[in-house]
């Protein structure tokens, strides 16, 4: 079977790959570092129960208290009851307490602490005694991570104190001699110790608490900090989601298990709501990058250890992003240097190393690197075979990240980010001595590097400024047996400026500009012409060459308001204008609107409508292979949804969506007049399409033992025209998957073994549509059969099912941790069809199957 090299390129894209967010109203989540613990500013003395007083009873009641960002108590629960009416009296008093606000990352934030009331009948002294001396001081740190624990309660000899943001505490008036010290915290195991307090001396101690649950690690797995303007936004905190089964410890791969994301093969493509992969943009800190995954989709190009959140918007994203008609993925990095931290993680296909530290009080740095050794594994495997294969794939990839964050002033933070990725794959032949050698049949390589500076400035309580400027370089090369060759080299700069201003308590405004300038773009393509619709590629077609060195610009300006006309109702209108200047000169304006109504704390309604545009694929606007007169591609997007908290930790999120596509690049066999000459039109801006469906997310928030979710996407993708040939890639209807169900869960098992956890992922997906070949013609010149194609996707592959399992065991020492993990993908060894396979004359067909049972083992050490 002979295919056009452009078809080979499309298949290569499918195999190698090239990225939409609704946040749910949830309980407050502590996703940052507690920099200041709350302190009581309005104490309350509980009423002593009369019956208990008459009976001479005393008691101690321990409570778990929720404190808002303004210092008010929003909830209180008795965790250590005393009975006899003490519990009710303590609850009533706790709800009247007022605290100074806690701060997370320097900003007021809600927290949860443990608080204790002591009921005693002893009479107060007639006069206040002199304050006793501080004689028991120390710090409370977390075992394994050495992180300070803020808000922990320390009790010794009847004296109480809470640790500050650095984990420090001080107790005064502790009795001399042996005294029992009890340290408690809601996320850590209770610690009891006996200390000897010497007369006239201050005893210094350090306590190391063991994290008893995964609540702190998992608490924001699919929940991000609320931004009331967003309608279709899921933010995934990186945290400990490396234990999610089936994602190989990669935070970015978790989004492939969320509603709206269709299943892709090993390419790692982002197939969002039935759209093409190129319709969805991928960003790192709002800077666009060419790819989010290394080829094969095994892992993302950015270390999960340096990520704070992964934002995924399946559609209807706001005007801060543009030039895309699909979805949006943004990797939000964290500031380094929270502590001195080193990490090494080694598994069967790559190794990762990381170091971060704080050279000075206001400067944090981090460097991370990853290198695959799949090429070496393939070589060793081939050498051990008695009957080695004739051709094997030898992939290699690496990536590097360097970060620095400088807190120049309390109102100014400057961040430097340098990162890059390098991939190379060749089909390798096996010679007589069973060593690998490169073949000239297919070679693929891509790499990119980025560097940027960001400045965040707080001009006032109502105004913030954000500036970003940087540049980068990328190249890509493909050589398919000499039939198709492409080399691309691109230098780019990026810029972004935003101003956030609170005009009034219920009116917020953000305005800004963003874009990329390409001072030098070099492209060389050697390929036969793209065959017109319905025609068999000619084996004698003359190779065409496209070579140019050019510059280009993409830029946009936006303004968005967030209005709250009544409590709980947020209306977010916005507009964005973009220009595209390269081979084609395009411009457009996109208005968008989002509404969210918080009916009550557990119920919210949301909806959005917006216009979206992007430039057509670059080859389609060249004179050699396309039509320079193409217009921008467009889409109207609509969404309507609701969120309902069914139980304290069970949340249901349902969305309906509809997307109407227009002015898509459509293959054409017409002849037109261009510059006074009759030429083939090849493409015209006449393609239409639509996608629509429903998405459901049923999530169990982490409770310290278990977290997980079930996502279901009912999705249809259609194109208004059915054509054969003339395309560089499959269109959205080729990714139509009506049913996509994913169940994910991870549970802690301390009863079996402290530090042991186990997880699963189960996925069922409708098979992709495909075009059956019912007939073929014999090409005597080429001595092979050529399929007769109609362009109609009348067949559908069998459904896909995969079950993945993962087990982690973590050992925690005082200052370091060690973990081992085993992950098995496709444990049932199901042969899932991924593409149709035909005999030489197309008289018989079968299936190319996907990933077989795939085990992986790894070790991880952190200090």
VOGU-3710 file (C-alpha; in Angstrom, 3 decimals, decimal comma):
1> xxxxxxxxxx> 0,000/0,000/0,000  1,399/3,379/-1,021  0,295/6,525/0,760  1,019/10,159/0,175  3,882/11,422/2,343  1,391/13,926/3,710  -0,669/10,966/4,880  2,470/9,550/6,458  2,968/12,892/8,173  -0,591/12,830/9,472
11> xxxxxxxxxx> -0,050/9,329/10,874  3,193/10,470/12,406  1,348/13,325/14,054  -1,191/10,858/15,408  1,544/8,696/16,897  3,821/11,438/18,163  1,376/14,151/19,129  1,774/17,787/19,572  -3,547/20,984/25,123  -10,477/24,403/29,284
21> xxxxxxxxxx> -11,242/25,430/33,169  -15,034/25,219/35,638  -14,176/25,523/39,249  -16,542/24,142/41,784  -17,575/25,970/44,919  -15,903/23,888/47,602  -14,694/24,066/51,146  -11,680/26,361/51,593  -8,430/24,657/50,676  -4,997/25,490/52,028
31> xxxxxxxxxx> -2,940/25,317/48,871  -0,074/27,595/49,930  2,303/28,120/52,830  0,916/29,388/56,156  3,035/32,468/56,819  1,104/33,705/59,882  -0,983/31,691/62,306  -4,264/33,125/63,632  -4,318/34,633/67,133  -7,300/35,252/69,436
41> xxxxxxxxxx> -8,222/38,950/69,482  -11,655/38,601/71,119  -11,581/35,757/73,678  -14,821/34,288/75,011  -15,309/32,623/78,377  -17,753/29,701/78,007  -20,688/29,488/80,396  -20,118/26,859/83,072  -22,974/24,295/83,018  -24,912/24,748/86,279
51> xxxxxxxxxx> -25,403/21,020/86,787  -21,694/20,383/86,404  -20,822/23,264/88,751  -23,205/21,942/91,382  -21,689/18,477/91,099  -18,143/19,889/91,249  -17,297/18,513/87,794  -14,521/19,809/85,530  -13,634/19,003/81,928  -11,660/19,796/78,803
61> xxxxxxxxxx> -13,299/20,074/75,367  -11,248/19,974/72,141  -12,707/21,442/68,978  -11,785/21,782/65,321  -12,437/25,406/64,379  -12,821/26,837/60,850  -11,620/30,470/60,642  -12,432/32,700/57,666  -9,999/35,046/55,935  -11,429/37,878/58,063
71> xxxxxxxxxx> -10,830/36,046/61,359  -14,428/35,018/62,025  -15,350/31,495/63,105  -17,423/29,914/60,329  -17,747/26,423/61,805  -16,763/24,435/64,883  -16,905/20,705/65,560  -16,207/18,898/68,842  -13,387/16,387/68,349  -12,635/15,709/72,041
81> xxxxxxxxxx> -15,929/15,676/73,993  -16,232/15,952/77,777  -20,002/15,504/78,161  -21,952/16,916/81,155  -23,006/19,937/79,066  -19,407/21,078/78,519  -19,537/20,278/74,769  -22,522/22,530/74,108  -21,048/25,373/76,149  -17,715/25,090/74,328
91> xxxxxxxxxx> -19,418/25,128/70,908  -21,433/28,221/71,789  -18,313/30,039/72,985  -16,216/28,958/70,005  -18,665/30,473/67,544  -18,220/33,867/69,263  -14,421/33,858/69,143  -12,647/36,276/66,844  -9,090/35,839/65,564  -6,559/37,887/63,702
101> xxxxxxxxxx> -6,615/36,601/60,099  -4,244/33,807/59,174  -2,049/34,436/56,160  -1,112/31,991/53,409  1,696/33,159/51,147  1,387/36,573/52,806  -2,320/37,029/52,044  -5,351/36,550/54,369  -6,843/33,084/53,919  -9,241/30,665/55,657
111> xxxxxxxxxx> -7,665/27,975/57,892  -8,655/25,143/60,209  -7,100/24,840/63,701  -7,556/22,826/66,870  -8,801/24,791/69,908  -9,387/23,767/73,517  -11,602/25,058/76,359  -10,772/24,071/79,959  -13,603/24,128/82,518  -12,206/24,577/86,047
121> xxxxxxxxxx> -13,787/25,514/89,395  -10,652/27,096/90,844  -11,197/30,679/91,954  -9,275/33,411/90,151  -6,498/35,165/92,096  -7,361/38,424/93,782  -4,560/40,228/91,976  -2,856/39,443/88,719  0,524/37,823/89,365  3,673/38,869/87,562
131> xxxxxxxxxx> 3,934/37,197/84,156  5,856/33,937/84,456  9,078/33,501/82,474  9,218/31,700/79,119  10,806/28,391/80,010  9,774/25,941/77,231  10,514/27,025/73,668  10,873/25,162/70,409  9,765/24,347/66,874  7,345/21,837/65,371
141> xxxxxxxxxx> 8,429/20,388/62,019  7,052/17,739/59,689  8,931/14,478/59,475  10,457/13,786/56,097  9,937/17,250/54,610  11,363/19,407/57,450  8,571/21,913/56,756  7,395/24,050/59,710  3,905/23,236/60,971  1,946/26,398/61,683
151> xxxxxxxxxx> -1,121/26,395/63,888  -0,203/23,241/65,841  -1,276/23,209/69,495  1,388/22,581/72,133  0,318/21,795/75,725  2,619/21,311/78,720  1,703/21,424/82,392  -1,631/23,068/81,719  -0,110/25,766/79,500  -1,195/26,129/75,852
161> xxxxxxxxxx> 0,360/27,747/72,757  -0,055/27,593/68,985  2,899/27,567/66,597  3,520/30,509/64,302  4,269/30,511/60,548  7,774/29,167/61,190  6,516/26,416/63,476  7,841/28,134/66,619  6,147/28,234/70,028  6,917/29,532/73,525
171> xxxxxxxxxx> 5,327/28,502/76,825  5,615/30,424/80,076  5,245/29,187/83,631  5,710/25,481/82,939  6,370/23,722/86,251  9,955/22,677/86,932  10,891/19,025/86,634  9,534/16,316/84,382  6,510/17,494/82,400  4,449/15,797/79,712
181> xxxxxxxxxx> 4,217/17,719/76,412  1,411/17,009/73,949  1,545/18,358/70,376  -1,540/18,056/68,161  -2,410/19,162/64,645  -5,368/18,225/62,461  -3,179/16,763/59,657  -0,520/15,072/61,790  -0,251/12,330/64,376  -0,500/13,304/68,036
191> xxxxxxxxxx> 2,913/13,463/69,687  3,586/12,966/73,409  6,951/13,607/75,016  8,364/14,040/78,520  10,718/16,981/79,003  12,733/18,069/82,016  12,383/21,772/82,785  15,261/23,014/84,942  14,696/25,867/87,380  15,645/29,280/86,010
201> xxxxxxxxxx> 16,468/27,935/82,542  14,667/27,939/79,184  14,373/24,454/77,703  14,754/24,332/73,888  13,071/21,445/72,017  12,223/20,368/68,448  9,293/18,087/67,719  8,834/16,113/64,472  5,236/15,245/63,590  4,279/12,429/61,259
211> xxxxxxxxxx> 1,639/13,204/58,652  -1,107/10,717/59,381  -3,355/11,286/56,370  -3,089/12,282/52,769  -5,476/15,163/53,321  -2,775/17,770/53,173  -1,166/16,104/50,193  -4,293/15,507/48,152  -6,560/18,266/49,360  -6,689/20,109/46,032
221> xxxxxxxxxx> -6,413/17,298/43,540  -9,178/18,610/41,323  -10,070/21,771/43,179  -8,464/25,165/42,792  -8,851/28,496/44,513  -12,192/30,030/43,627  -12,307/32,614/40,885  -15,957/33,491/40,630  -15,780/34,575/36,987  -14,873/31,147/35,637
231> xxxxxxxxxx> -17,561/28,852/34,310  -15,798/25,822/32,851  -12,595/25,570/34,842  -10,957/22,684/36,689  -7,649/23,439/38,405  -5,543/20,484/39,493  -3,024/21,098/42,264  0,144/19,102/41,607  0,618/18,060/45,272  0,717/14,284/45,575
241> xxxxxxxxxx> -1,281/13,385/42,454  1,730/11,401/41,305  -0,054/8,489/42,965  -2,970/8,579/40,531  -2,946/5,292/38,626  -2,290/5,272/34,910  -0,571/8,681/34,659  3,003/7,564/35,467  3,342/10,210/38,163  2,715/13,083/35,756
251> xxxxxxxxxx> 0,482/15,924/36,972  -0,384/17,087/33,460  -1,598/13,645/32,364  -4,284/13,756/35,045  -6,347/16,132/32,899  -6,766/13,306/30,373  -9,146/11,787/32,938  -11,453/14,810/33,189  -14,722/15,510/31,338  -14,311/17,066/27,920
261> xxxxxxxxxx> -11,026/15,338/27,152  -11,321/12,555/24,575  -8,993/9,577/24,646  -5,997/9,755/22,366  -3,513/7,037/21,535  0,138/7,304/22,620  0,449/10,623/20,804  -0,558/12,601/23,887  -2,676/14,892/21,704  -5,204/17,119/23,422
271> xxxxxxxxxx> -8,509/16,121/21,798  -10,935/18,458/23,559  -14,684/18,293/22,916  -14,168/16,563/19,570  -11,864/19,243/18,177  -8,523/19,010/16,425  -5,431/18,966/18,618  -4,225/22,238/17,064  -7,428/23,978/18,254  -6,299/23,790/21,902
281> xxxxxxxxxx> -3,457/25,967/23,177  -0,948/24,984/25,877  0,703/27,532/28,179  3,275/27,616/30,972  2,428/30,554/33,227  0,327/32,014/30,381  3,224/31,699/27,896  2,331/29,543/24,893  4,533/26,510/24,251  4,525/24,258/21,153
291> xxxxxxxxxx> 3,813/20,996/22,993  2,872/19,800/26,464  3,981/16,153/26,063  7,076/14,431/24,811  6,335/12,206/21,830  4,524/9,050/22,729  2,623/10,952/25,411  4,560/9,186/28,182  5,284/12,343/30,148  4,875/16,107/29,951
301> xxxxxxxxxx> 7,680/18,476/29,015  7,631/20,267/32,401  8,519/18,701/35,744  5,478/18,072/37,923  7,616/18,858/40,988  7,665/22,556/40,045  3,946/22,873/39,289  1,383/24,391/41,625  -1,723/23,931/39,476  -2,731/22,551/36,106
311> xxxxxxxxxx> -5,648/24,547/34,695  -7,826/22,868/32,095  -10,584/24,691/30,220  -12,541/22,538/27,794  -14,192/25,628/26,328  -15,564/29,119/26,934  -12,305/30,406/28,389  -12,033/34,114/29,106  -10,556/36,903/27,021  -7,139/36,733/28,714
321> xxxxxxxxxx> -6,394/33,965/26,180  -7,091/33,916/22,475  -6,169/32,701/18,994  -7,743/29,280/19,619  -11,185/27,790/18,935  -10,859/24,752/21,224  -9,636/24,562/24,801  -6,876/25,888/27,010  -4,303/24,191/29,265  -2,106/26,313/31,537
331> xxxxxxxxxx> 0,677/24,934/33,735  0,967/27,225/36,757  4,416/26,940/38,311  5,249/27,541/41,958  7,885/29,783/43,456  10,956/27,742/44,487  12,945/27,860/47,694  10,278/27,088/50,267  12,956/24,845/51,754  16,207/23,198/50,752
341> xxxxxxxxxx> 14,986/20,230/48,782  16,619/17,575/46,638  14,888/14,774/44,778  15,791/11,783/42,633  13,177/9,643/40,858  14,182/6,705/38,675  11,857/4,351/36,793  12,108/2,022/33,817  12,063/4,679/31,114  13,484/7,930/32,544
351> xxxxxxxxxx> 15,219/9,543/35,518  14,409/12,874/37,171  16,529/15,052/39,469  15,670/18,300/41,245  17,351/20,748/43,614  15,866/23,845/45,179  17,020/26,155/47,901  17,072/29,686/49,268  20,460/31,448/48,920  19,020/34,445/50,776
361> xxxxxxxxxx> 15,867/35,314/52,659  14,231/36,912/49,605  15,564/34,646/46,823  14,543/31,100/45,945  15,997/28,971/43,141  15,298/25,548/41,628  16,697/23,407/38,837  15,186/20,193/37,514  16,144/17,841/34,700  14,842/14,606/33,174
371> xxxxxxxxxx> 16,461/12,225/30,703  14,942/9,166/29,096  16,908/6,040/28,335  14,347/4,211/26,230  16,880/4,070/23,391  19,333/2,185/25,611  16,583/-0,152/26,846  15,606/-0,959/23,253  19,219/-1,706/22,371  19,705/-4,052/25,339
381> xxxxxxxxxx> 16,378/-5,762/24,645  17,293/-6,395/21,006  20,696/-7,747/21,959  19,040/-10,299/24,242  16,629/-11,603/21,564  17,267/-14,795/19,627  15,080/-13,554/16,783  15,205/-9,738/16,865  12,680/-7,653/14,914  13,734/-6,115/11,637
391> xxxxxxxxxx> 12,815/-2,601/12,739  12,508/-1,048/16,184  11,746/2,416/17,514  14,475/4,155/19,500  13,052/7,301/21,164  15,007/9,739/23,314  13,859/12,825/25,159  14,994/15,182/27,865  13,817/18,409/29,453  15,271/21,049/31,765
401> xxxxxxxxxx> 13,769/23,726/34,029  15,493/26,562/35,898  13,506/28,912/38,134  14,286/31,842/40,399  11,907/34,021/42,436  13,105/37,252/44,065  10,910/39,045/46,573  12,402/42,489/45,888  9,966/44,340/48,174  6,762/43,373/49,988
411> xxxxxxxxxx> 4,903/44,572/46,876  7,246/43,350/44,128  8,209/39,867/42,990  10,496/39,164/40,031  10,613/35,686/38,525  13,025/34,142/36,020  12,005/30,994/34,134  14,185/29,013/31,739  12,987/25,686/30,364  13,318/23,488/27,323
421> xxxxxxxxxx> 12,575/20,124/25,770  14,378/17,947/23,215  12,891/14,881/21,478  14,322/12,606/18,817  13,023/9,367/17,362  14,267/7,180/14,519  13,166/3,862/13,128  16,211/1,681/13,641  17,280/-1,390/11,742  18,915/-4,441/13,297
431> xxxxxxxxxx> 22,099/-5,568/11,590  23,820/-8,948/11,772  25,496/-8,348/15,132  22,096/-7,407/16,641  23,055/-3,796/17,267  20,842/-0,892/16,301  21,586/1,346/13,367  19,626/4,304/12,059  17,561/3,794/8,948  16,763/6,515/6,479
441> xxxxxxxxxx> 13,085/5,520/6,425  11,850/7,859/9,147  13,483/10,321/11,488  11,722/12,851/13,653  13,075/15,464/16,030  11,760/18,533/17,790  13,106/20,801/20,487  12,375/24,155/22,039  13,837/26,445/24,681  12,202/29,367/26,472
451> xxxxxxxxxx> 13,406/32,087/28,849  11,307/34,792/30,426  11,104/37,432/33,142  7,911/38,227/35,040  7,259/41,141/37,388  4,270/41,220/39,725  3,661/44,572/41,404  0,995/45,488/43,939  0,440/49,194/43,427  -2,276/49,324/46,085
461> xxxxxxxxxx> -4,849/47,123/47,746  -7,058/47,659/44,677  -4,498/47,565/41,854  -2,030/44,934/40,638  0,293/45,025/37,644  1,820/42,031/35,862  4,472/42,278/33,144  6,142/39,397/31,294  8,759/39,444/28,557  10,867/36,658/27,090
471> xxxxxxxxxx> 11,975/34,770/24,042  12,836/31,374/22,723  13,925/29,147/19,906  12,506/25,960/18,480  13,125/23,668/15,544  11,556/20,575/14,071  12,748/18,124/11,438  10,998/15,240/9,670  12,460/12,994/6,998  10,234/10,181/5,687
481> xxxxxxxxxx> 12,337/8,033/3,356  13,139/11,056/1,229  9,510/11,300/0,050  8,703/14,017/2,526  11,135/16,319/4,256  10,466/19,328/6,442  12,820/21,529/8,431  11,543/24,389/10,561  13,512/26,836/12,698  11,799/29,606/14,612
491> xxxxxxxxxx> 12,968/32,424/16,878  10,285/34,099/18,939  9,675/36,672/21,631  6,619/36,820/23,870  5,101/39,631/25,900  2,176/40,154/28,269  1,039/43,145/30,309  -1,993/43,110/32,596  -3,567/45,552/35,016  -6,061/44,280/37,601
501> xxxxxxxxxx> -8,061/46,989/39,345  -10,991/46,958/41,760  -13,090/49,933/40,701  -15,647/49,356/43,464  -16,442/46,574/45,954  -18,606/44,879/43,310  -16,725/45,877/40,157  -13,350/44,471/39,104  -11,558/45,183/35,856  -8,640/43,557/34,047
511> xxxxxxxxxx> -7,134/44,841/30,829  -3,984/43,996/28,956  -2,118/42,955/25,841  -0,289/39,777/24,877  1,386/38,304/21,846  4,363/36,761/20,125  6,743/38,254/17,578  8,735/35,958/15,342  11,792/37,881/14,085  13,036/34,907/12,056
521> xxxxxxxxxx> 11,141/31,894/10,766  12,879/29,510/8,380  10,861/26,755/6,725  11,845/24,214/4,075  9,429/21,585/2,733  10,021/19,018/-0,002  6,854/17,066/-0,810  4,563/16,045/-3,655  1,344/18,070/-4,019  -1,523/17,303/-1,672
531> xxxxxxxxxx> -3,946/15,175/-3,736  -7,298/16,829/-4,531  -10,416/15,404/-2,891  -11,369/11,972/-4,139  -8,158/11,313/-6,114  -5,572/8,577/-5,591  -2,058/10,005/-5,011  -0,002/9,814/-8,193  3,277/7,853/-7,851  4,841/10,091/-10,514
541> xxxxxxxxxx> 3,794/13,399/-8,976  6,568/15,947/-9,099  7,988/16,987/-5,745  7,296/20,587/-4,811  9,610/22,692/-2,726  8,632/25,459/-0,360  11,438/27,430/1,248  11,193/30,799/2,930  12,691/32,917/5,663  10,196/35,370/7,075
551> xxxxxxxxxx> 8,966/37,130/10,182  5,544/37,187/11,788  3,429/38,605/14,591  0,474/37,482/16,704  -0,919/39,972/19,184  -4,101/40,766/21,044  -5,637/43,293/23,434  -8,408/42,520/25,911  -10,604/44,016/28,595  -12,813/42,134/31,044
561> xxxxxxxxxx> -15,046/43,168/33,928  -16,337/41,128/36,847  -19,623/42,512/38,151  -21,608/41,424/41,211  -24,960/43,208/40,931  -26,398/41,165/43,838  -24,834/38,820/46,355  -23,679/35,614/44,701  -24,381/36,675/41,091  -21,267/37,272/38,988
571> xxxxxxxxxx> -21,513/38,634/35,445  -18,297/38,696/33,401  -18,416/40,486/30,049  -15,237/40,801/27,991  -13,940/41,524/24,528  -10,702/40,649/22,775  -9,165/41,861/19,493  -6,385/39,941/17,715  -4,156/40,329/14,679  -2,147/37,688/12,805
581> xxxxxxxxxx> 0,609/38,820/10,425  2,542/36,105/8,579  1,792/34,628/5,136  -1,764/35,834/5,702  -2,866/39,135/7,231  -5,835/38,450/9,477  -7,672/40,255/12,266  -10,811/39,674/14,300  -12,763/40,728/17,412  -14,185/38,210/19,907
591> xxxxxxxxxx> -16,856/39,212/22,471  -17,483/36,805/25,368  -19,793/36,621/28,365  -19,887/34,365/31,430  -22,408/34,259/34,296  -22,265/32,400/37,605  -25,009/32,454/40,224  -24,272/31,044/43,672  -27,805/30,286/44,809  -26,623/28,968/48,165
601> xxxxxxxxxx> -23,314/27,569/49,490  -23,954/24,112/48,069  -25,618/25,088/44,755  -24,447/27,145/41,780  -25,682/27,749/38,237  -23,383/28,879/35,398  -23,458/29,694/31,718  -21,329/31,277/29,001  -21,315/32,292/25,353  -18,397/33,516/23,279
611> xxxxxxxxxx> -16,828/33,956/19,869  -13,394/32,436/19,139  -11,018/32,642/16,166  -7,647/31,277/15,077  -5,430/31,378/11,989  -5,755/28,423/9,548  -2,983/25,774/9,468  0,228/27,280/8,098  0,676/24,942/5,051  -2,883/25,694/3,911
621> xxxxxxxxxx> -2,029/29,364/3,253  1,139/28,784/1,163  0,920/29,246/-2,609  2,752/25,971/-3,197  0,362/23,741/-1,207  -2,647/25,868/-0,290  -4,463/29,165/-0,768  -3,091/32,495/0,589  -6,611/33,965/0,535  -7,932/31,811/3,390
631> xxxxxxxxxx> -9,704/33,606/6,232  -9,430/32,952/9,958  -11,299/29,908/11,326  -14,080/30,614/13,810  -16,313/29,048/16,459  -19,273/30,111/18,581  -19,199/28,352/21,949  -22,119/27,961/24,371  -22,159/26,326/27,827  -24,744/25,834/30,573
641> xxxxxxxxxx> -24,197/23,970/33,829  -24,826/23,474/37,520  -22,866/22,430/40,603  -24,417/20,714/43,596  -22,756/19,483/46,771  -24,601/16,272/47,567  -22,661/15,435/50,745  -20,003/17,367/52,692  -17,311/15,798/50,492  -19,310/14,747/47,436
651> xxxxxxxxxx> -19,696/17,273/44,605  -21,623/16,915/41,341  -20,757/19,159/38,370  -22,853/18,900/35,173  -22,388/20,914/31,960  -24,044/21,051/28,579  -22,142/22,571/25,660  -22,569/23,370/21,984  -19,889/24,588/19,571  -20,600/25,788/16,030
661> xxxxxxxxxx> -17,603/25,929/13,685  -17,378/28,047/10,541  -14,873/29,215/7,915  -12,729/26,097/8,357  -10,089/25,360/5,706  -11,886/22,969/3,329  -10,133/21,042/0,494  -11,265/22,172/-2,945  -10,763/20,876/-6,510  -11,863/24,181/-8,087
671> xxxxxxxxxx> -9,748/26,369/-10,361  -9,610/30,101/-9,586  -7,905/33,204/-10,927  -5,033/34,502/-8,818  -2,821/37,383/-9,983  -4,290/37,055/-13,462  -3,545/33,326/-13,769  -5,712/30,225/-13,513  -4,503/28,160/-10,533  -5,837/25,376/-8,359
681> xxxxxxxxxx> -7,765/26,759/-5,401  -6,815/23,733/-3,216  -8,553/25,161/-0,096  -11,346/27,552/0,631  -12,749/29,002/3,877  -16,043/27,153/3,566  -15,806/24,289/6,056  -18,410/23,986/8,804  -18,958/21,712/11,750  -20,334/21,375/15,226
691> xxxxxxxxxx> -19,746/19,534/18,466  -22,174/19,155/21,337  -22,645/17,055/24,416  -22,903/16,777/28,187  -20,162/16,427/30,797  -20,462/15,091/34,328  -17,936/15,110/37,153  -18,785/13,349/40,421  -15,948/14,046/42,833  -15,165/12,849/46,336
701> xxxxxxxxxx> -13,012/15,481/48,011  -9,984/14,080/49,879  -10,835/12,992/53,393  -7,426/11,743/54,469  -8,101/8,177/53,388  -9,598/8,346/49,915  -10,075/10,646/46,990  -11,359/10,019/43,509  -13,836/10,943/40,841  -16,012/9,621/38,055
711> xxxxxxxxxx> -16,127/11,607/34,839  -18,481/11,007/31,947  -18,537/12,781/28,606  -21,391/12,377/26,146  -19,956/13,989/23,040  -20,640/14,227/19,321  -18,366/15,836/16,725  -19,510/16,424/13,148  -18,172/18,159/10,067  -20,497/19,662/7,489
721> xxxxxxxxxx> -18,565/18,214/4,515  -17,258/14,740/3,765  -14,220/14,806/1,478  -11,412/12,396/0,639  -7,780/13,422/0,480  -6,482/16,952/0,465  -5,811/17,145/4,200  -2,642/17,169/6,249  -4,366/15,741/9,303  -7,561/14,118/10,478
731> xxxxxxxxxx> -10,450/16,457/11,197  -12,514/16,618/14,350  -15,140/14,094/13,215  -12,381/11,459/13,182  -12,193/11,888/16,984  -15,926/11,505/17,602  -16,255/9,444/20,808  -19,895/9,455/21,962  -19,172/7,853/25,350  -16,121/8,358/27,527
741> xxxxxxxxxx> -16,214/7,125/31,150  -13,283/7,337/33,574  -13,210/6,255/37,228  -10,192/7,162/39,378  -9,522/6,416/43,032  -6,659/6,302/45,529  -6,874/5,043/49,104  -4,431/5,115/52,026  -3,922/1,764/53,777  -2,098/2,441/57,069
751> xxxxxxxxxx> -3,769/-0,594/58,680  -1,791/-2,841/56,351  1,417/-0,816/56,310  2,127/2,772/57,279  2,776/4,802/54,117  1,039/2,321/51,818  -1,478/3,522/49,245  -3,191/1,881/46,283  -5,054/3,342/43,341  -6,889/2,417/40,169
761> xxxxxxxxxx> -8,092/3,939/36,922  -10,735/2,346/34,724  -11,652/3,796/31,323  -14,281/2,913/28,747  -14,501/4,821/25,452  -16,435/4,426/22,237  -14,238/3,440/19,309  -13,126/6,164/16,895  -14,746/6,474/13,460  -12,677/5,360/10,487
771> xxxxxxxxxx> -13,019/5,059/6,731  -13,297/1,415/5,583  -11,545/0,555/2,339  -13,882/-1,576/0,225  -11,912/-1,608/-3,009  -8,463/-0,925/-4,461  -6,842/-0,532/-7,868  -3,596/-2,107/-8,968  -0,837/0,371/-9,896  1,345/-1,541/-12,395
781> xxxxxxxxxx> 4,029/1,154/-12,424  4,449/1,058/-8,657  3,603/-2,679/-8,410  1,209/-2,125/-5,527  -2,480/-1,627/-4,756  -3,891/1,832/-4,092  -7,051/2,120/-1,951  -10,139/3,820/-3,334  -11,297/6,309/-0,712  -14,556/8,210/-0,454
791> xxxxxxxxxx> -13,838/10,345/2,594  -16,863/9,003/4,464  -16,148/7,756/8,008  -18,764/4,998/7,831  -17,028/2,548/10,168  -16,354/2,644/13,895  -13,659/0,747/15,740  -14,597/-1,540/18,645  -14,833/0,161/22,049  -11,775/0,760/24,214
801> xxxxxxxxxx> -11,379/-0,460/27,800  -8,342/-0,243/30,061  -7,748/-0,885/33,755  -4,617/0,482/35,444  -3,387/-0,194/38,990  -0,758/1,520/41,128  0,745/0,790/44,564  3,008/3,200/46,485  4,956/2,652/49,685  6,571/5,593/51,434
811> xxxxxxxxxx> 9,087/5,432/54,272  9,474/8,647/56,302  12,605/9,383/58,296  13,159/12,540/60,311  14,695/14,610/57,487  14,109/12,589/54,309  11,689/10,189/52,630  12,028/7,184/50,378  9,316/5,636/48,216  8,869/2,709/45,872
821> xxxxxxxxxx> 6,037/2,365/43,421  4,678/-0,151/40,961  2,258/0,784/38,205  0,678/-1,613/35,742  -1,240/-0,220/32,788  -3,802/-2,362/30,962  -3,671/-5,104/33,599  -6,221/-7,180/31,645  -3,892/-7,143/28,598  -6,855/-6,214/26,416
831> xxxxxxxxxx> -5,992/-5,773/22,733  -7,605/-2,403/22,108  -7,886/-1,526/18,381  -6,216/1,748/17,438  -6,181/1,689/13,620  -7,356/-0,480/10,729  -4,819/-2,848/9,133  -5,234/-4,241/5,593  -3,721/-6,998/3,509  -1,571/-6,032/0,513
841> xxxxxxxxxx> -4,584/-5,949/-1,847  -7,067/-4,562/0,730  -9,203/-7,682/0,496  -8,911/-8,421/4,214  -8,562/-6,187/7,222  -7,801/-6,388/10,953  -6,653/-4,025/13,696  -3,447/-2,543/14,981  -3,720/-2,923/18,756  -2,570/-0,405/21,335
851> xxxxxxxxxx> -0,626/-0,648/24,567  -0,368/-4,198/25,928  0,042/-5,006/29,635  2,704/-2,459/30,599  4,341/-2,690/34,062  6,626/-0,029/35,483  8,664/0,132/38,691  10,347/3,140/40,242  12,193/4,485/43,272  12,028/7,977/44,679
861> xxx> 14,149/9,686/47,357  13,645/13,198/48,761  15,561/15,281/51,249
//
